[in-house]
Amino acid sequence: MFFPNAQNTTIKNSNFTGIDAQYIFNQRVSGIDILLEAATPEAAFDSDARRYAPSCYPGTREQYIQDLTSWASTSYEGKPMIYWMKGPAGVGKSAIAQTCAEELQRMEQPELGAAFFFSVNGCSDDTRLFPILAYQLSTLFPDYRRILDTKIQNDKTLLKKRISRQFESLVISPLRDLEKQGSRIGKRTIIIDGLDECESEDAQSEILQIIGESVRDQTTPFCWAIFSRPNPCIEAAFSLISALIPCHIVWLPISRSVDQEIELYLKGGFANILRHRNMPTMLPWPDDEHIQNLWTLRMDYLPILPQCSASSTDSHIWIRWSLYARL
């Protein structure tokens, strides 16, 4: 131990090595630690803050999940490097994004590079987007991490720059340096969900412009999957991007074609409540008539139901009355 019984002691910018005690004390803060401070770990798909985030119930939205994961994991001539899933509030975009992130991460050759889930509940700051994406990439690629660490150490103000400069300094520049060293990180997919929940519409447009220019100029090897409502500024940004590069655009509608999936989810959710309460799952609760009434009502109450949930006395079991939140 250094300086036993010391009082009112201040140490700055110093390195100490204790030979006898075999201690090494170093006050230097790494660039990666600085990066993490500027990021929003809560916005990652596997963060504890998203423990109860919606994901697709087994057997639902399978075609959408398969289409996106297939797009992300295959390479072919003329492949669009930007995938945009758009749809109104409450139809299940975030659930699909969450499920796809999990699926891509679980692949034998993981395809997920990073993921950021915008949310009005604390994850709406556009200046946090590229730092957390860079941090997540740094956990996968040690050489990229080393270069990134050095860059931030050399200029700690990088994380205070405008977002276009952040993207250049935290993503493009380290990848360029890595390639000069004869190494590459390969193709990975980056998922951005809820772009419309980013607090600034100007930032929403700028983020898409940055991504579009990166794909056009081939400054990064990433595939970008974007999930959002079709807000006018986002629609306008994609119109400009689509004029320059191919984009794969999917509309997720409100549709009666998923009624069977909604019924499947409802029955499964209520069965979970019974299991959690240690009650026989064969109980006729609720009966088929009540199930049908529920999924019929959801068409009328869709605008408000995504914010509502019913739960058992244990908060770990949630049944969302808007089935689109999980489908």
Secondary structure, DSSP 8 states (H G I E B T S, - for coil): --STT--S----S-EEEETTTTEEEE----HHHHHHHHS-GGGSTT-GGGTT-----TTSSHHHHHHHHHHHH---TT--SEEEEE--TTSSHHHHHHHHHHHHHHSSS--EEEEEE-BTTTB--GGGHHHHHHHHHHTT-HHHHHHHHHHHHH-GGGGGS-HHHHHIIIIIHHHHHHHHTT------EEEEE-GGGSS-HHHHHHHHHHHHHHHHHT-S--EEEEEE---HHHHHHHHHHHTTS-EEEEE----GGGHHHHHHHHHHHHHHHHHHTT--TTS--S-HHHHHHHHHHHHHSTTTGGG-EEE-SSTT-EEESSGGGT-
